[in-house]
Amino acid sequence: MKYIKRIIAAALMVVMVISVNNLSAIDVSAAKAGDSFKGKTVCEALGMDGAAYMNWLLSHEHDNYYLGTPYRPYDHRNPNGDCKGAYGTLDIKGQPGMNCMGFVWHVLYKATSFSNGNQTAVNKSMGRLSFYRGLNITRRYFANKQEMLDSGYAEKGDIIWMILDQNENVNNQYDHTGIYWGDGHSDVLWHSNTVTGGQGSCNAISAIYPMKDRNTMYIVLKVGAVTLDTPKLISAVNTEDGIEVKWDKVDGAARYRYYVRENDTWKRLGDTTDTSFVYKEAAVGEECIFTVRCVTSCNKGFTSMFDADGIACRRRDPEQGDLCLLGDVNDDGEVTITDASLIQMYLSEIEVPNFVEAAADADEDGTIQAMDATVIRRLVAGLQSFPNIGTPVESTE
């Protein structure tokens, strides 16, 4: 059996080389760093719903469906969570294993199946050149990783190909691919590799590592999964009815979906066409964290990412009316070292969501100055400070 597999693997390599040679009718010239090609996004070429693609990846970002699947060279596409089949030509039913291309192909296969898209383009052992040249995928070439990250060109969900010796017309066993999982400038890749940042030979989310870092050229294929900006959270403040959360309008957004964090996950609360909502379920003293993302008009897919940190607010007793605690500039119900830091940010003209100016005048001299941060620090450290810090004052929200 081992000898048969080796023969099959060798035959596949020959087929891949032949397929590259046959691509001369499509494009005989090898692109170089700095080149870019405008064509279709991967979503457009495959008839794939970008939301289905991103939702599929996000649903397995923290489980072992893909993550931890052993790395196996050549055409292996069996992740931990779906190894009963045999998607790759070398796969054995029930035995998990993926190479780098096998991971990307499996994700595209699943996303196109959810979208009723063109699975034939990913349902066979297809080389990278056949894929992005044959389908005329929009792409850009970079001389190295830092150049790519500095450009901000890559978006979360885009496919990155790393080509050894800067020659895309030569298929090399050390070429590498994965799905970019950063914010445009951050060094994050979801991939199956033999050197995934100390995590072993497996599928992992790690820094971007090529198989061999030898004059590697980076190609970014535009998937087109995320089309709108992430909604910018403005404020989360107490009102008589609850906690009101506001965000900036996103151009092109049809609707927004809003969430509250619950047990380290985001719980969906509802959808709206407005740029605010009021959360009425918070108990007095409870700190709540919220986030928002754009969705399609039919509410079936996402068109933007979301602020993973969210925006926080602690529910105040409605009977306090417009009262807040002196020194509690973020209105979370207590005076902490964080409030002192926020005052300094405010004085440095750094935007601070939910900043309550009336609470910032901790020494009650009628102005907001560095001394206000100092007296709060003294209080937190247990030193003598101004006696009214932490007592109710009228809010200017």
Order of alpha helices (4+ residues) and beta strands (2+ residues): alpha-beta-alpha-alpha-beta-beta-alpha-alpha-beta-alpha-beta-beta-beta-beta-beta-beta-beta-beta-beta-beta-beta-beta-beta-alpha-alpha-alpha-beta
